Amino acid sequence: MATDLFPWKTKDPITDDELIFICLNNAPCGTDRKQVQRLLRYYQIIFDRPTGPYNIFPLDMRQDNGT
């Protein structure tokens, strides 16, 4: 994401959950391995959930009826 103010590319911001997932995945030293694996599975489930207005509201509740 380059702008006129910063001509070099910067990374897009990530969520706190994504940061925790990356940190747990990269640096599990000094932690309980089973606990880290459980947390990684938990965050992976959260990331795999569909998001957005079309997944939050069912088709029959939307005014456009899916068109």
PyMOL commands that place a pseudoatom at each C-alpha (Angstrom):
pseudoatom trace, name=CA, resn=MET, resi=1, chain=A, elem=C, hetatm=0, pos=[0.000, 0.000, 0.000]
pseudoatom trace, name=CA, resn=ALA, resi=2, chain=A, elem=C, hetatm=0, pos=[2.050, 2.946, -1.290]
pseudoatom trace, name=CA, resn=THR, resi=3, chain=A, elem=C, hetatm=0, pos=[0.932, 6.547, -0.919]
pseudoatom trace, name=CA, resn=ASP, resi=4, chain=A, elem=C, hetatm=0, pos=[2.302, 9.887, -2.050]
pseudoatom trace, name=CA, resn=LEU, resi=5, chain=A, elem=C, hetatm=0, pos=[3.553, 10.557, 1.472]
pseudoatom trace, name=CA, resn=PHE, resi=6, chain=A, elem=C, hetatm=0, pos=[5.275, 7.173, 1.761]
pseudoatom trace, name=CA, resn=PRO, resi=7, chain=A, elem=C, hetatm=0, pos=[6.452, 5.895, -1.655]
pseudoatom trace, name=CA, resn=TRP, resi=8, chain=A, elem=C, hetatm=0, pos=[7.530, 2.544, -0.245]
pseudoatom trace, name=CA, resn=LYS, resi=9, chain=A, elem=C, hetatm=0, pos=[5.054, -0.249, 0.285]
pseudoatom trace, name=CA, resn=THR, resi=10, chain=A, elem=C, hetatm=0, pos=[3.779, -0.900, 3.777]
pseudoatom trace, name=CA, resn=LYS, resi=11, chain=A, elem=C, hetatm=0, pos=[1.900, -3.889, 5.077]
pseudoatom trace, name=CA, resn=ASP, resi=12, chain=A, elem=C, hetatm=0, pos=[-1.813, -3.593, 5.684]
pseudoatom trace, name=CA, resn=PRO, resi=13, chain=A, elem=C, hetatm=0, pos=[-2.710, -3.682, 9.380]
pseudoatom trace, name=CA, resn=ILE, resi=14, chain=A, elem=C, hetatm=0, pos=[-3.734, -7.007, 10.871]
pseudoatom trace, name=CA, resn=THR, resi=15, chain=A, elem=C, hetatm=0, pos=[-6.194, -7.757, 13.644]
pseudoatom trace, name=CA, resn=ASP, resi=16, chain=A, elem=C, hetatm=0, pos=[-5.183, -8.570, 17.212]
pseudoatom trace, name=CA, resn=ASP, resi=17, chain=A, elem=C, hetatm=0, pos=[-6.336, -12.157, 16.721]
pseudoatom trace, name=CA, resn=GLU, resi=18, chain=A, elem=C, hetatm=0, pos=[-4.126, -12.549, 13.636]
pseudoatom trace, name=CA, resn=LEU, resi=19, chain=A, elem=C, hetatm=0, pos=[-1.167, -11.148, 15.574]
pseudoatom trace, name=CA, resn=ILE, resi=20, chain=A, elem=C, hetatm=0, pos=[-1.722, -13.585, 18.448]
pseudoatom trace, name=CA, resn=PHE, resi=21, chain=A, elem=C, hetatm=0, pos=[-1.998, -16.468, 15.965]
pseudoatom trace, name=CA, resn=ILE, resi=22, chain=A, elem=C, hetatm=0, pos=[1.293, -15.502, 14.277]
pseudoatom trace, name=CA, resn=CYS, resi=23, chain=A, elem=C, hetatm=0, pos=[3.103, -15.077, 17.597]
pseudoatom trace, name=CA, resn=LEU, resi=24, chain=A, elem=C, hetatm=0, pos=[1.892, -18.416, 18.952]
pseudoatom trace, name=CA, resn=ASN, resi=25, chain=A, elem=C, hetatm=0, pos=[2.816, -20.136, 15.711]
pseudoatom trace, name=CA, resn=ASN, resi=26, chain=A, elem=C, hetatm=0, pos=[6.311, -18.628, 15.526]
pseudoatom trace, name=CA, resn=ALA, resi=27, chain=A, elem=C, hetatm=0, pos=[7.488, -18.548, 19.135]
pseudoatom trace, name=CA, resn=PRO, resi=28, chain=A, elem=C, hetatm=0, pos=[6.050, -21.355, 21.258]
pseudoatom trace, name=CA, resn=CYS, resi=29, chain=A, elem=C, hetatm=0, pos=[9.215, -21.593, 23.404]
pseudoatom trace, name=CA, resn=GLY, resi=30, chain=A, elem=C, hetatm=0, pos=[8.524, -21.671, 27.129]
pseudoatom trace, name=CA, resn=THR, resi=31, chain=A, elem=C, hetatm=0, pos=[4.833, -22.427, 26.649]
pseudoatom trace, name=CA, resn=ASP, resi=32, chain=A, elem=C, hetatm=0, pos=[2.703, -25.505, 27.128]
pseudoatom trace, name=CA, resn=ARG, resi=33, chain=A, elem=C, hetatm=0, pos=[2.658, -27.198, 23.713]
pseudoatom trace, name=CA, resn=LYS, resi=34, chain=A, elem=C, hetatm=0, pos=[-0.864, -28.596, 24.133]
pseudoatom trace, name=CA, resn=GLN, resi=35, chain=A, elem=C, hetatm=0, pos=[-2.214, -25.210, 25.172]
pseudoatom trace, name=CA, resn=VAL, resi=36, chain=A, elem=C, hetatm=0, pos=[-0.587, -23.535, 22.154]
pseudoatom trace, name=CA, resn=GLN, resi=37, chain=A, elem=C, hetatm=0, pos=[-2.033, -26.159, 19.807]
pseudoatom trace, name=CA, resn=ARG, resi=38, chain=A, elem=C, hetatm=0, pos=[-5.493, -25.689, 21.341]
pseudoatom trace, name=CA, resn=LEU, resi=39, chain=A, elem=C, hetatm=0, pos=[-5.291, -21.905, 20.907]
pseudoatom trace, name=CA, resn=LEU, resi=40, chain=A, elem=C, hetatm=0, pos=[-4.057, -22.258, 17.322]
pseudoatom trace, name=CA, resn=ARG, resi=41, chain=A, elem=C, hetatm=0, pos=[-7.047, -24.505, 16.508]
pseudoatom trace, name=CA, resn=TYR, resi=42, chain=A, elem=C, hetatm=0, pos=[-9.390, -21.990, 18.174]
pseudoatom trace, name=CA, resn=TYR, resi=43, chain=A, elem=C, hetatm=0, pos=[-8.039, -19.048, 16.170]
pseudoatom trace, name=CA, resn=GLN, resi=44, chain=A, elem=C, hetatm=0, pos=[-8.050, -21.058, 12.932]
pseudoatom trace, name=CA, resn=ILE, resi=45, chain=A, elem=C, hetatm=0, pos=[-11.768, -21.734, 13.436]
pseudoatom trace, name=CA, resn=ILE, resi=46, chain=A, elem=C, hetatm=0, pos=[-12.373, -18.027, 13.980]
pseudoatom trace, name=CA, resn=PHE, resi=47, chain=A, elem=C, hetatm=0, pos=[-10.434, -17.127, 10.817]
pseudoatom trace, name=CA, resn=ASP, resi=48, chain=A, elem=C, hetatm=0, pos=[-12.279, -19.716, 8.727]
pseudoatom trace, name=CA, resn=ARG, resi=49, chain=A, elem=C, hetatm=0, pos=[-15.707, -18.311, 9.608]
pseudoatom trace, name=CA, resn=PRO, resi=50, chain=A, elem=C, hetatm=0, pos=[-17.332, -16.405, 6.775]
pseudoatom trace, name=CA, resn=THR, resi=51, chain=A, elem=C, hetatm=0, pos=[-17.793, -12.711, 7.487]
pseudoatom trace, name=CA, resn=GLY, resi=52, chain=A, elem=C, hetatm=0, pos=[-19.532, -9.820, 5.850]
pseudoatom trace, name=CA, resn=PRO, resi=53, chain=A, elem=C, hetatm=0, pos=[-23.137, -8.668, 5.543]
pseudoatom trace, name=CA, resn=TYR, resi=54, chain=A, elem=C, hetatm=0, pos=[-24.169, -11.530, 3.246]
pseudoatom trace, name=CA, resn=ASN, resi=55, chain=A, elem=C, hetatm=0, pos=[-23.075, -14.109, 5.818]
pseudoatom trace, name=CA, resn=ILE, resi=56, chain=A, elem=C, hetatm=0, pos=[-24.365, -12.295, 8.888]
pseudoatom trace, name=CA, resn=PHE, resi=57, chain=A, elem=C, hetatm=0, pos=[-27.909, -11.742, 7.594]
pseudoatom trace, name=CA, resn=PRO, resi=58, chain=A, elem=C, hetatm=0, pos=[-29.807, -14.701, 6.124]
pseudoatom trace, name=CA, resn=LEU, resi=59, chain=A, elem=C, hetatm=0, pos=[-31.129, -14.425, 2.561]
pseudoatom trace, name=CA, resn=ASP, resi=60, chain=A, elem=C, hetatm=0, pos=[-34.758, -14.019, 3.651]
pseudoatom trace, name=CA, resn=MET, resi=61, chain=A, elem=C, hetatm=0, pos=[-33.897, -11.032, 5.914]
pseudoatom trace, name=CA, resn=ARG, resi=62, chain=A, elem=C, hetatm=0, pos=[-32.096, -9.041, 3.205]
pseudoatom trace, name=CA, resn=GLN, resi=63, chain=A, elem=C, hetatm=0, pos=[-34.054, -6.527, 1.201]
pseudoatom trace, name=CA, resn=ASP, resi=64, chain=A, elem=C, hetatm=0, pos=[-32.330, -7.344, -2.090]
pseudoatom trace, name=CA, resn=ASN, resi=65, chain=A, elem=C, hetatm=0, pos=[-33.275, -11.081, -1.831]
pseudoatom trace, name=CA, resn=GLY, resi=66, chain=A, elem=C, hetatm=0, pos=[-29.844, -12.119, -3.078]
pseudoatom trace, name=CA, resn=THR, resi=67, chain=A, elem=C, hetatm=0, pos=[-29.966, -10.280, -6.405]
for i in range(1, 67): cmd.bond("trace and resi %d" % i, "trace and resi %d" % (i + 1))
show_as sticks, trace
zoom trace
